[in-house]
Structures are given as C-alpha cells and as structure tokens.
Amino acid sequence: MPRTRHSPLQPVERTVSLGDKVYELLREHLRSGRVKWGEPLREAGLAARLGVSRTPVREALARLASEGLAEVSGRSFTVPALTEEDIEDIYDLRMLLETEAVRQAALEPVGAPGIEEVRRALEEAHLAHARADAEAFIAANRSFRAAWLALVRNRRLVRMVELYADHVRALQFLTLGDAKRQKVVLRGMKDILAALERHDEAGVVAAMRGYLGISRSAMLQAADRMILARDAA
C-alpha cells in the first residue's frame, strides 16, 4: 500500500520571495493529485493554509492560469478538468518537445557527470518498485526526468518540457501507482538511459517516443476513471 502523502501547503518562510514561493507551492499542490478536477481554488482558504494574505495567492493563481495549470471561473479559479482531446494535444506537444530535449541530452560529452544522476534515479525507481512504495517510485521517476533534463543546455526548452509534463502530473498517482505499469515504465527508463550512455541520438529519440506512448495510454485510462468518479459524485 502507498504511504500517506503529505500536503505541500505549509506556512511560507519569509526568507524567500513571497510571490514566487506561493506560486511554487500552489503549483506543486495542483500537480500532486490531491485536488479534484473542477474543484474551486478558494483564495481565502489557500491563503489561510499558507499563512499569507490573499494578494500573493491571487497573483499566483493568475500566473498558473496563464500556464494552463488553473482555470479562470468568473472572478475565481478552479482546477482544470482535462478531456481526452486535451490529453492528446498535450502528448502531441510532449512528443515534439521531449524527443528534441532528450536528443540534446545525448550530445553531452562521454563521462558527463549528469549521467550518474540519471543512473541513480533509475536505481531508486527499481528499489521503490521492489518494496511496493508507489510514492517513492513517483518521486524517483520525477528525479529521473530532472536528471536527464539537467543535461539539456537549452533551458527554454527545458522549461517548456516541464510545463507540459505538469499538465498531467495530477494523474501520476493513478498511473505510476500500479505495480504492473511500473515494470513497463522501468523498461522505458532503462532504454532511455542506455541510449544516453551510448550518446545515440536516434536511439534515445526512439526510446523516448516509446516511453511517452506508454504514458499517453496510461494517462487516457486514468482520465477516464477520473471522469467517471466525478460524474458519479
């Protein structure tokens, strides 16, 4: 059984930029899978949980809405409810962006230190799968993505990859929480790492296409379950 997940909404430390910190915490909250599609994002409640005024919360929600991670609803905001068409569109973009990004990652010189981080994240994913720890597996999967993205020198491309991955992040627990699917995902991660180690541009692009194809199918199935649960509520 997966361990209980802890909410990222905690009082904000004032030593960092308040607006940026509120934005980052709300962004993590939206992609955590703890909020339902179509759920209102009430400024007053979020501000109270974060220990801040409503102004930085409103500004952060507006910023998230501009990125498609929240939705304007009248004078307030809600959690977007993705349709099958939305997911297909997102994965079309991810296929374009991530295949190019991983191709660039494969161009890093032989022995680049970042490759070791990719290996370490894959090993963490294997260990999490072995002990049936779904939350740790999801964390390792994210670390794997962050590690190979760190090899990409085009940081604007990296930001776009991260943005569109975030659009479906809330469904991760419904997909990567399944032990059988984890085995398939692990094979995809292994193929990506092997191609990166060979500096094989064509091979790593093919591996990423396969990996994203698996993800697309899983996300569509998870979205169907979310829609059925929402309609039944």
Secondary structure, 3 states (H helix, E strand, C coil): CCCCCCCCCCCCCCCCCHHHHHHHHHHHHHCCCCCCCCCEECHHHHHHHHCCCHHHHHHHHHHHHHCCCCEEECCEEECCCCCHHHHHHHHHHHHHHHHHHHHHHCCCCCCCCHHHHHHHHHHHHHHHHHCCCHHHHHHHHHHHHHHHHCCCCCHHHHHHHHHHHHCCHHHHHHHCCCHHHHHHHHHHHHHHHHHHHHCCHHHHHHHHHHHHHHHHHHHHHHHHHHHHHHHHC
